[in-house]
Amino acid sequence: MIVVTRALYVHEFEIKLTHADFLNDRKKDKFKQFEMWNEGKREYKFWTGYNQTVPVLRPPNYFWYVCPPDVIKPDEIPVYAGLYYVRGDWGLPIQMPARKMHKEKLEYDQIIRLCRNMTVRYWDKRLPHREEML
């Protein structure tokens, strides 16, 4: 889930229901790029048949994991991430605050692009066979 605040900061929430899901996600390119950004790297070598330098994707301002209390332990969380535990009707108490990864705010054209992409994803899930209807 992605939230854009009034101050135009981005909070990304990754919802995890199992520990295996958490461990598998850590292998994804997105999280490797978060690690590189956290280490101060803004470019990396990418092999596409040519030795190519590619920019590191800018992460959200804040990144959070959301899960039931027994799924992820606070000491497993990367230094840049925060942790919320879901506890029934008690709400979402913060177990560990997220560190601000950068101070750059979204620009309005980026917000429009984000909204457009989320709308397309929503309708792709909602109407998976819409090509057949056309």
C-alpha positions in Angstrom: 0.0 0.0 0.0 1.3 3.5 -0.8 0.3 6.7 1.0 1.1 10.2 -0.1 0.9 12.7 2.8 -0.2 16.3 2.5 3.4 17.3 2.7 4.0 15.1 -0.4 6.1 12.5 1.3 5.6 8.8 0.3 5.0 6.0 2.9 5.1 2.5 1.5 3.5 -0.3 3.6 4.5 -3.9 2.8 1.9 -6.3 4.3 3.3 -9.7 5.3 1.3 -12.7 6.6 4.0 -15.3 6.8 7.7 -15.2 7.7 8.5 -17.1 4.5 6.9 -14.3 2.5 9.0 -11.7 4.3 12.2 -13.7 3.5 11.3 -14.2 -0.1 10.6 -10.5 -0.6 14.1 -9.6 0.6 15.5 -11.3 -2.5 13.6 -8.9 -4.9 15.4 -6.2 -6.9 13.4 -3.5 -5.1 14.9 -4.3 -1.8 18.4 -4.6 -3.2 17.9 -1.1 -4.5 16.7 0.1 -1.1 19.9 -1.3 0.4 22.0 0.5 -2.3 20.2 3.8 -1.7 20.8 3.4 2.1 24.5 2.8 1.5 24.7 6.0 -0.6 24.9 4.4 -4.0 23.0 6.2 -6.8 24.2 4.1 -9.7 25.2 0.5 -10.2 26.6 -1.7 -13.0 23.9 -3.8 -14.8 24.7 -6.6 -17.2 22.5 -6.6 -20.3 25.0 -8.0 -22.7 26.9 -4.7 -22.2 28.4 -3.2 -19.1 25.9 -0.5 -18.4 25.5 1.9 -15.5 21.9 2.3 -14.3 20.5 4.7 -11.7 19.3 3.3 -8.4 15.5 3.9 -8.2 14.6 6.5 -5.6 12.7 4.7 -2.7 9.7 6.0 -0.8 10.5 8.5 2.0 9.4 5.9 4.6 9.1 2.1 4.3 7.1 0.0 6.7 6.3 -3.7 7.3 2.9 -4.5 8.6 2.2 -8.0 10.0 0.8 -10.0 12.9 3.0 -10.0 16.0 4.6 -13.4 15.5 5.6 -13.0 11.9 8.6 -10.7 11.9 10.8 -9.9 14.8 12.1 -6.3 15.2 15.8 -7.4 14.9 15.1 -8.8 11.4 13.9 -5.5 10.0 16.4 -3.6 7.8 17.8 -0.3 9.2 15.7 1.8 6.9 12.3 0.1 7.6 9.7 0.5 10.3 7.4 -2.2 11.7 3.7 -2.1 12.6 2.1 -5.1 14.4 -1.6 -5.7 13.7 -3.4 -6.7 16.9 -7.1 -7.3 16.2 -9.2 -4.3 17.1 -6.4 -2.5 18.9 -5.2 -0.7 15.7 -1.6 -0.6 14.5 0.9 0.1 17.3 4.3 1.0 16.0 6.9 -1.5 17.1 9.8 0.2 15.4 9.8 3.6 13.7 10.9 3.9 10.0 13.9 6.1 9.2 13.4 8.8 6.6 15.3 7.5 3.5 15.4 10.9 1.8 13.8 14.4 2.0 12.7 14.7 -1.7 9.0 15.3 -2.1 6.8 14.1 -4.9 6.1 16.5 -7.7 2.6 16.8 -9.0 3.3 15.0 -12.3 4.7 12.1 -10.3 1.5 12.0 -8.2 -0.6 11.9 -11.4 1.5 9.1 -12.8 1.3 7.2 -9.6 -2.5 7.5 -9.5 -2.8 6.5 -13.1 -0.6 3.4 -12.5 -2.6 2.4 -9.4 -5.9 2.8 -11.4 -4.7 0.6 -14.1 -3.6 -2.1 -11.6 -6.9 -1.9 -9.9 -8.9 -2.4 -13.1 -6.5 -5.1 -14.2 -7.4 -7.1 -11.1 -11.0 -6.2 -11.1 -11.6 -7.0 -14.8 -8.9 -9.5 -15.7 -10.6 -10.5 -19.0 -11.5 -7.0 -20.2 -9.7 -7.7 -23.6 -12.3 -10.3 -24.3 -15.1 -7.8 -23.7 -13.7 -5.3 -26.3 
